[in-house]
Amino acid sequence: MLTIKTGPFNDQKPGTSGLRKKVTRFQTPGYLENFVQSIFDVAEDLRGGTLVLGGDGRYYNDVAIQTILSIAAANGVAKSIVGQGGLFSTPAISNIIRKYKAQGGIVLSASHNPGGPNGDFGIKFNGQNGGPASEAMTNAIFETSKIITHYKTLQAEDIDLSELGIFTLGDMVVEIIDPVKDYAELMESLFDFAAIKDWTADNHSLCFDAMHAITGPYAKAILKDTLGAPDKALMNCTPLPDFGGHHPDPNPIYAKDLFDKMMLPDGPDFGAASDGDGDRNIILGRGGFVSPSDSVAVLAANAHLVPAYKAGLTGVARSMPTSAALDRVAQKLGIAHFETPTGWKFFGNLLDAGRISLCGEESAGTSSDHVREKDGLWAVLMWLNILAVRRQSVKEIMLAHWQEYGRNFYARHDYEAVETEKANAVMAHLRAQVSDLAGKGFGSEVVKFADSFTYHDPIDGSVSENQGLRVGFESGSRFVMRLSGTGTVGATLRLYIERYVQGPAGLEEDHTAVLEPILQIAKEISDIEALTGREHASLVT
């Protein structure tokens, strides 16, 4: 064992669960090692305990795993469970931590960000519940990283990650397991696979795009081998270090081939995609795209049709920027609903306490109490199970939902790679106005409230301030502005626009036209175009 002197680093953003930087930054000598040693310095339960380790297979994944194993062995970890080839989807890691009662896990991924030598890499720590580490722990890791003076490592031959089996690294046991098997078994315990298989066999077609990312092997094992989907139903299912040169973000821009296929008059009945590490999803029907906000609402309204949730939901939760469509379902079902900051760790407390069964966020993350992470393939299987029971098309299900609950028209406008000073200026300009906006009229809209969202955690009593700026109108419409921490260059401003329409609303309505009045009010109040120098958003979803 070696103790190597090193200096501190200060790249982690306080309150975030890990690091997401360019690969070249992680290749800086001592950089990855500093952060990993900080984890072991803080997560003392790992000494003598079990660590789960794996990632989405992006460039540098294999190198990072060997480094982490050496540091884990030097810090007294008794056992490391690693996915074969170093692969694990993020929800699969959560499941393994929970199933095998590990003391934590290290997830290697930059989620939906691009990969390759010039792309992004990421690392985060998940706690014993299988979810992202608590804010207290992530802050402790951050503070430790600022004062670290050395890291411990074991000099030894690399472990062959391609072979299943049990190996040793110093005094540490390393078990290489099939990354798909346990997750597939969990999915089969939740869903009516027989009904889905019958639906697939009954002249219904589906298409799943794994985007050359981690869900490819999971989709092959579950959708093809178990549920009978043909080979042609699966797209880009071989994980590649650079994701085939593409951006593994399941949206209309980066999953264009899937969207084009689904818009054909004779396209598949159901389409879906997942992202780099398998925690996000996108859902489509022939001729239409289901917004993530609508998707989580539909899943909640129909959860009783799925075996694992047939007894009903205890409650639901959504992130603050997500549309209020889920709230309307909860109100009709008579169950609790919670509005949390963005970040899956906030759902974790509610899930652990049994206060909610299902949760979701507008950025295509949806899941339930089966794990403590977003789960893209789980959401796909939820939809397939519902389709198999209702025997309606995606379009018919959406129309019926809007008929019953009304429709929350919704869009997100991303201003990406904005100079940090300009992005901060937009937030400061809007923040300065929030206390004076209530009661002001903008055309037919009157401001009901405006605030900087503060969350009081009902479980641990913690308070999270400045989680985004909200402006709500008497009509039930609103807009939200927040800075996102998922980029690696500059800052990303996210502007969320929502307008509620009661009664029947169809796919034929002009979504852009319905939202345009709220969008113009948001631009006027925030002055986003003048302050950023941008005439329009980089991406609208």
VOGU-3710 file (C-alpha; in Angstrom, 3 decimals, decimal comma):
1> mltiktgpfn> 0,000/0,000/0,000  1,238/3,479/-0,882  0,340/6,842/0,601  0,836/9,486/-2,076  1,055/13,162/-1,260  -1,213/15,397/-3,260  -2,882/18,757/-3,076  -6,539/19,682/-2,637  -8,887/20,489/-5,499  -12,033/22,576/-5,534
11> dqkpgtsglr> -14,028/21,688/-8,661  -17,089/20,131/-7,065  -20,121/22,351/-6,761  -21,386/22,483/-3,154  -24,624/20,531/-2,748  -24,059/18,345/-5,798  -23,612/14,600/-5,449  -20,407/14,332/-7,452  -18,174/15,609/-10,217  -18,943/16,055/-13,890
21> kkvtrfqtpg> -16,049/17,415/-15,941  -14,189/16,940/-19,199  -12,280/13,660/-19,511  -9,049/15,647/-19,762  -9,681/17,111/-16,311  -10,085/13,635/-14,822  -6,847/12,599/-16,507  -4,954/15,250/-14,534  -2,636/13,363/-12,120  -4,235/13,032/-8,701
31> ylenfvqsif> -7,573/14,577/-9,696  -9,767/11,460/-9,660  -7,749/10,049/-6,755  -8,379/13,134/-4,617  -12,135/12,907/-4,986  -12,247/9,142/-4,414  -10,078/9,408/-1,293  -12,396/12,139/-0,034  -15,302/9,694/-0,365  -13,510/7,060/1,711
41> dvaedlrggt> -12,463/9,648/4,301  -16,117/10,643/4,806  -17,993/7,343/4,236  -16,399/5,482/7,114  -18,849/2,565/6,839  -17,036/1,467/3,697  -14,068/0,334/5,794  -14,794/-3,331/6,334  -17,909/-2,965/4,192  -19,072/-3,577/0,623
51> lvlggdgryy> -18,779/-1,150/-2,278  -20,689/-1,427/-5,578  -18,869/-0,003/-8,582  -19,633/0,472/-12,259  -20,577/2,925/-14,949  -22,108/3,556/-18,332  -19,074/2,411/-20,330  -18,084/5,847/-21,571  -14,460/6,673/-22,347  -12,194/6,456/-19,252
61> ndvaiqtils> -14,683/4,204/-17,423  -12,294/1,221/-17,469  -9,283/3,236/-16,297  -11,235/4,913/-13,494  -12,536/1,589/-12,169  -9,040/0,170/-11,756  -7,945/3,350/-9,935  -10,953/3,232/-7,624  -10,472/-0,466/-6,835  -6,849/0,181/-5,832
71> iaaangvaks> -7,865/3,054/-3,563  -10,750/1,018/-2,109  -8,405/-1,859/-1,259  -5,933/0,527/0,380  -8,725/2,085/2,465  -9,911/-1,187/3,978  -12,979/-1,972/1,872  -13,745/-5,667/2,425  -15,548/-6,349/-0,844  -16,257/-4,607/-4,150
81> ivgqgglfst> -19,049/-5,746/-6,466  -18,325/-4,686/-10,052  -20,410/-5,112/-13,185  -18,840/-7,262/-15,891  -16,830/-5,051/-18,228  -17,152/-2,291/-15,638  -20,773/-1,773/-16,746  -23,810/-0,952/-14,641  -26,750/1,306/-15,364  -27,379/3,821/-12,596
91> paisniirky> -30,696/2,212/-11,502  -29,017/-1,218/-11,583  -26,341/0,014/-9,151  -29,088/1,290/-6,862  -30,734/-2,128/-6,965  -27,458/-3,977/-6,254  -26,667/-1,736/-3,270  -30,093/-2,426/-1,804  -30,258/-6,133/-2,654  -26,834/-7,021/-1,287
101> kaqggivlsa> -26,957/-4,504/1,586  -23,786/-2,746/0,497  -22,516/0,291/2,364  -22,520/2,399/-0,783  -21,705/2,600/-4,453  -19,670/4,682/-6,863  -21,385/5,505/-10,145  -19,209/6,459/-13,117  -21,202/8,491/-15,589  -21,825/11,975/-16,910
111> shnpggpngd> -25,451/10,970/-17,511  -26,735/12,369/-20,820  -23,554/14,343/-21,648  -21,421/13,300/-24,661  -18,500/10,893/-24,232  -15,189/10,106/-25,892  -11,662/11,455/-25,316  -12,894/15,030/-25,719  -16,211/14,410/-24,003  -17,371/14,375/-20,405
121> fgikfngqng> -16,860/12,040/-17,484  -18,484/11,922/-14,070  -18,420/10,243/-10,703  -20,819/10,272/-7,762  -21,345/8,418/-4,521  -24,586/6,639/-3,610  -25,431/5,795/-0,013  -26,714/2,652/1,685  -30,291/3,265/0,530  -29,102/3,028/-3,082
131> gpaseamtna> -29,725/6,684/-3,842  -27,524/9,738/-4,269  -25,687/10,588/-1,062  -27,368/13,023/1,297  -26,617/16,715/1,053  -24,782/16,535/4,393  -22,500/13,803/3,046  -21,874/15,468/-0,313  -21,000/18,696/1,468  -18,620/16,794/3,746
141> ifetskiith> -16,936/15,210/0,719  -16,634/18,666/-0,836  -15,067/20,162/2,298  -12,665/17,227/2,594  -11,611/17,623/-1,029  -10,501/21,186/-0,250  -8,020/20,157/2,430  -6,891/16,697/1,333  -3,103/16,161/1,469  -2,734/12,523/0,373
151> yktlqaedid> -4,485/9,469/-0,971  -3,932/5,760/-0,374  -3,553/3,223/-3,160  -2,541/-0,392/-3,612  -0,016/-1,233/-6,308  -1,172/-4,441/-7,972  -2,100/-5,945/-11,318  -5,388/-4,755/-12,811  -8,440/-6,946/-12,281  -9,757/-8,556/-15,479
161> lselgiftlg> -13,212/-6,989/-15,651  -14,309/-9,183/-18,553  -14,438/-12,376/-16,482  -17,281/-13,266/-14,114  -16,035/-14,562/-10,787  -14,386/-13,742/-7,477  -10,896/-12,253/-7,326  -8,722/-10,589/-4,691  -6,934/-7,269/-4,630  -4,775/-7,214/-1,527
171> dmvveiidpv> -7,154/-8,087/1,294  -10,223/-6,967/-0,677  -12,532/-9,403/-2,473  -13,620/-8,279/-5,931  -16,723/-9,982/-7,341  -17,459/-9,440/-11,028  -21,157/-10,049/-11,701  -23,546/-9,957/-14,637  -24,735/-6,317/-14,645  -28,148/-7,206/-16,104
181> kdyaelmesl> -29,323/-10,324/-14,240  -30,400/-8,835/-10,884  -32,063/-5,860/-12,529  -33,980/-8,061/-14,979  -35,204/-10,205/-12,089  -36,398/-7,077/-10,275  -38,345/-5,895/-13,332  -40,000/-9,297/-13,718  -41,154/-9,095/-10,090  -42,844/-5,719/-10,718
191> fdfaaikdwt> -44,586/-6,137/-14,063  -46,956/-8,519/-15,820  -44,471/-9,793/-18,373  -47,010/-12,286/-19,728  -49,451/-9,485/-20,584  -46,715/-7,398/-22,223  -45,546/-10,414/-24,221  -49,116/-11,019/-25,394  -49,380/-7,356/-26,442  -46,120/-7,627/-28,374
201> adnhslcfda> -47,267/-10,846/-30,038  -50,679/-9,385/-30,927  -49,444/-7,368/-33,903  -48,233/-4,441/-31,775  -44,835/-2,962/-32,547  -42,314/-1,080/-30,449  -39,000/0,647/-30,967  -36,375/1,304/-28,301  -33,260/3,435/-28,849  -30,439/2,762/-26,383
211> mhaitgpyak> -28,324/5,502/-28,035  -25,185/3,296/-27,906  -25,315/3,707/-24,129  -25,717/1,453/-21,108  -29,344/0,314/-21,541  -28,523/-1,666/-24,686  -27,717/-4,947/-22,875  -30,695/-4,465/-20,538  -33,058/-3,853/-23,472  -31,794/-6,945/-25,297
221> ailkdtlgap> -32,271/-9,136/-22,228  -35,714/-7,836/-21,270  -37,442/-6,427/-24,360  -36,053/-8,936/-26,868  -35,119/-12,165/-25,066  -37,922/-12,135/-22,477  -40,759/-10,111/-24,006  -40,285/-11,197/-27,600  -39,582/-7,917/-29,367  -37,835/-8,550/-32,704
231> dkalmnctpl> -34,282/-7,427/-33,445  -35,550/-4,569/-35,597  -37,296/-3,093/-32,545  -33,953/-2,247/-30,924  -31,744/0,618/-32,073  -28,134/1,384/-31,128  -27,950/-1,274/-28,428  -24,164/-1,754/-28,317  -22,583/0,487/-25,631  -19,669/2,477/-27,077
241> pdfgghhpdp> -17,099/4,647/-25,269  -18,073/7,667/-27,368  -21,739/6,669/-27,809  -21,073/6,306/-31,518  -20,138/9,976/-31,731  -23,630/10,973/-30,655  -25,103/12,779/-27,656  -26,929/10,217/-25,453  -29,752/12,539/-24,425  -33,224/11,208/-25,329
251> npiyakdlfd> -34,782/14,338/-26,799  -36,107/15,328/-30,252  -32,697/16,646/-31,326  -30,376/13,814/-30,287  -32,863/10,959/-30,742  -34,013/12,303/-34,111  -33,931/8,925/-35,880  -36,334/7,495/-33,321  -38,629/10,530/-33,487  -38,651/10,416/-37,306
261> kmmlpdgpdf> -39,561/6,726/-37,246  -42,366/7,323/-34,744  -43,869/10,147/-36,826  -44,389/7,934/-39,876  -48,036/7,015/-40,610  -47,066/3,331/-40,378  -44,548/3,812/-37,570  -44,366/1,638/-34,425  -47,184/1,730/-31,891  -44,789/2,616/-29,077
271> gaasdgdgdr> -41,349/4,173/-28,975  -38,884/4,963/-26,216  -35,266/5,855/-25,544  -32,962/6,084/-22,574  -29,844/8,136/-21,899  -26,148/7,531/-21,206  -26,461/5,856/-17,809  -30,001/4,531/-18,164  -31,799/6,716/-15,662  -33,775/8,913/-18,050
281> niilgrggfv> -36,476/8,024/-20,564  -38,509/9,452/-23,366  -41,883/8,056/-24,429  -43,563/8,286/-27,837  -46,629/6,934/-29,541  -47,205/6,813/-33,276  -47,393/10,446/-34,369  -46,787/11,984/-30,963  -44,346/12,620/-28,139  -45,334/12,376/-24,470
291> spsdsvavla> -43,772/15,094/-22,343  -42,026/13,754/-19,213  -44,384/15,828/-17,046  -47,408/14,206/-18,684  -45,776/10,795/-18,590  -45,338/10,714/-14,814  -48,943/11,895/-14,400  -50,258/9,112/-16,669  -48,165/6,497/-14,843  -49,576/7,645/-11,505
301> anahlvpayk> -53,157/7,600/-12,801  -52,734/4,054/-14,168  -50,314/2,518/-11,656  -53,047/0,292/-10,210  -53,010/-1,659/-13,491  -49,457/-2,840/-12,786  -48,984/-5,760/-10,349  -46,445/-4,024/-8,077  -48,768/-1,033/-7,541  -52,203/-2,688/-7,654
311> agltgvarsm> -52,862/-1,733/-4,015  -52,495/1,933/-4,904  -49,866/4,597/-4,325  -49,054/6,042/-0,901  -48,151/9,377/-2,437  -46,304/11,023/-5,312  -43,682/13,717/-5,737  -42,350/15,896/-8,526  -39,488/18,324/-8,819  -40,487/21,971/-8,645
321> ptsaaldrva> -39,937/22,749/-12,375  -42,067/19,737/-13,418  -45,599/20,628/-14,468  -48,464/20,346/-12,003  -50,151/17,575/-14,029  -49,086/15,039/-11,381  -50,662/17,158/-8,620  -54,044/16,938/-10,325  -53,868/13,152/-10,415  -52,872/13,002/-6,738
331> qklgiahfet> -55,727/15,279/-5,745  -58,265/13,069/-7,533  -56,752/9,909/-6,005  -56,774/11,508/-2,560  -53,074/10,878/-1,927  -50,238/13,125/-0,796  -48,180/15,008/-3,322  -44,888/16,804/-2,761  -42,967/19,479/-4,643  -39,202/19,149/-4,159
341> ptgwkffgnl> -36,072/20,834/-5,509  -34,401/19,324/-8,558  -32,204/16,407/-7,493  -33,174/12,797/-6,884  -31,800/12,796/-3,329  -34,842/14,819/-2,217  -37,149/12,039/-3,411  -34,992/9,530/-1,525  -36,040/10,807/1,898  -39,727/10,583/0,963
351> ldagrislcg> -39,293/7,101/-0,520  -37,357/5,806/2,497  -40,054/7,135/4,816  -42,811/5,459/2,793  -44,477/8,788/2,060  -44,451/8,287/-1,724  -44,494/5,368/-4,162  -43,816/7,174/-7,434  -41,916/10,296/-8,444  -40,636/12,146/-11,477
361> eesagtssdh> -39,030/15,221/-12,930  -39,435/17,136/-16,157  -35,939/16,256/-17,374  -37,146/12,758/-18,310  -36,494/11,056/-14,984  -39,211/8,830/-13,512  -39,132/6,048/-10,942  -40,747/4,436/-7,924  -39,894/2,898/-4,571  -38,263/-0,157/-6,206
371> vrekdglwav> -34,885/1,687/-6,289  -33,593/5,097/-5,234  -32,628/6,436/-8,651  -34,361/7,499/-11,814  -35,027/4,421/-13,936  -35,496/4,781/-17,674  -36,263/1,176/-18,563  -38,663/0,864/-15,620  -40,688/3,754/-17,068  -40,735/2,045/-20,479
381> lmwlnilavr> -42,025/-1,178/-18,897  -44,665/0,757/-16,927  -45,987/2,171/-20,184  -45,906/-1,221/-21,899  -47,791/-2,824/-19,010  -50,440/-0,102/-19,140  -50,766/-0,423/-22,914  -51,096/-4,193/-22,559  -53,947/-3,851/-20,044  -55,847/-0,909/-21,545
391> rqsvkeimla> -55,444/-2,056/-25,155  -55,463/1,545/-26,324  -52,866/3,493/-28,257  -50,582/6,030/-26,594  -52,586/8,798/-28,280  -55,880/7,430/-26,989  -54,511/7,165/-23,459  -53,244/10,742/-23,561  -56,517/12,129/-24,916  -58,499/10,304/-22,244
401> hwqeygrnfy> -56,144/11,609/-19,558  -56,497/15,218/-20,687  -60,260/14,811/-20,929  -60,357/13,745/-17,292  -57,712/15,977/-15,724  -57,270/18,896/-18,119  -53,977/19,579/-19,830  -50,857/21,293/-18,550  -49,233/22,568/-21,730  -45,545/22,700/-20,969
411> arhdyeavet> -42,123/23,367/-22,503  -38,549/23,854/-21,358  -36,298/26,411/-23,048  -32,599/25,738/-22,462  -30,045/28,486/-22,931  -26,890/26,381/-22,956  -23,230/27,364/-22,469  -24,125/30,891/-21,414  -21,271/32,906/-19,965  -21,558/32,455/-16,203
421> ekanavmahl> -21,649/36,189/-15,479  -24,512/36,693/-17,922  -26,478/33,756/-16,533  -26,046/35,076/-13,009  -27,187/38,508/-14,189  -30,472/37,033/-15,467  -31,108/35,293/-12,153  -30,229/38,425/-10,182  -32,504/40,591/-12,353  -35,454/38,246/-11,822
431> raqvsdlagk> -34,722/37,722/-8,137  -34,784/41,483/-7,566  -38,360/41,609/-8,850  -40,044/38,655/-7,150  -41,199/40,555/-4,074  -42,988/43,176/-6,218  -44,655/41,030/-8,886  -47,720/39,754/-7,011  -50,883/41,421/-8,296  -49,291/42,819/-11,450
441> gfgsevvkfa> -51,095/42,276/-14,728  -49,551/41,213/-18,016  -52,290/41,220/-20,616  -54,916/38,713/-19,469  -52,564/37,167/-16,901  -52,299/38,415/-13,315  -49,402/37,343/-11,091  -50,647/35,346/-8,099  -47,252/34,728/-6,500  -43,530/35,074/-7,207
451> dsftyhdpid> -40,783/33,647/-5,071  -37,418/31,975/-4,758  -38,372/28,371/-4,048  -37,373/27,093/-0,611  -37,922/23,457/0,340  -38,489/22,319/3,911  -37,817/18,598/3,972  -40,688/16,955/5,901  -38,494/13,979/6,837  -35,179/15,341/8,109
461> gsvsenqglr> -36,160/18,980/8,631  -33,432/20,324/6,366  -34,012/23,545/4,443  -32,892/24,040/0,840  -33,013/27,645/-0,330  -32,693/29,361/-3,722  -33,842/26,333/-5,693  -35,248/28,336/-8,581  -37,431/31,380/-9,215  -41,172/30,842/-9,673
471> vgfesgsrfv> -43,815/33,191/-11,066  -47,381/31,871/-10,880  -50,540/33,388/-12,370  -54,165/33,400/-11,249  -55,066/31,192/-14,230  -52,909/28,314/-12,967  -50,186/29,048/-15,503  -46,622/29,825/-14,450  -42,992/30,049/-15,447  -39,846/28,973/-13,622
481> mrlsgtgtvg> -36,218/30,006/-14,095  -33,243/28,146/-12,694  -29,546/27,536/-13,263  -28,681/23,938/-14,096  -25,574/22,161/-12,857  -25,459/19,410/-15,508  -23,230/21,135/-18,048  -19,455/21,282/-18,094  -18,995/24,506/-20,096  -20,386/27,853/-18,925
491> atlrlyiery> -23,852/27,833/-17,391  -27,240/26,564/-18,560  -30,326/28,678/-17,924  -33,547/26,686/-17,960  -36,821/28,514/-18,515  -39,935/26,402/-17,892  -43,262/27,535/-19,342  -46,603/26,069/-18,241  -50,202/26,856/-19,119  -53,178/24,918/-17,791
501> vqgpagleed> -56,252/24,340/-19,963  -59,350/22,701/-18,515  -61,488/20,210/-20,377  -60,681/18,245/-23,519  -57,453/19,112/-25,276  -56,102/17,170/-28,205  -52,804/16,507/-29,875  -54,013/18,705/-32,728  -53,777/21,898/-30,667  -50,838/24,161/-31,477
511> htavlepilq> -48,658/23,605/-28,450  -46,365/26,529/-29,256  -49,255/28,941/-29,782  -50,896/27,960/-26,485  -47,671/28,666/-24,567  -46,613/31,791/-26,469  -48,321/34,348/-24,167  -46,627/32,929/-21,046  -43,293/32,713/-22,867  -43,432/36,368/-23,854
521> iakeisdiea> -44,304/37,413/-20,302  -41,373/35,375/-18,979  -38,997/36,996/-21,454  -40,294/40,452/-20,560  -39,913/39,969/-16,813  -36,560/38,183/-16,936  -35,056/40,239/-19,792  -33,244/37,027/-20,729  -32,604/37,934/-24,356  -30,950/41,285/-23,651
531> ltgrehaslv> -28,927/40,034/-20,677  -27,610/36,914/-22,427  -27,356/38,285/-25,956  -29,344/35,252/-27,148  -32,327/35,729/-29,456  -33,681/32,270/-28,686  -33,050/29,146/-26,651  -30,463/26,542/-27,691  -32,986/23,749/-27,233  -36,736/23,601/-26,672
541> t> -38,360/20,419/-25,359
//
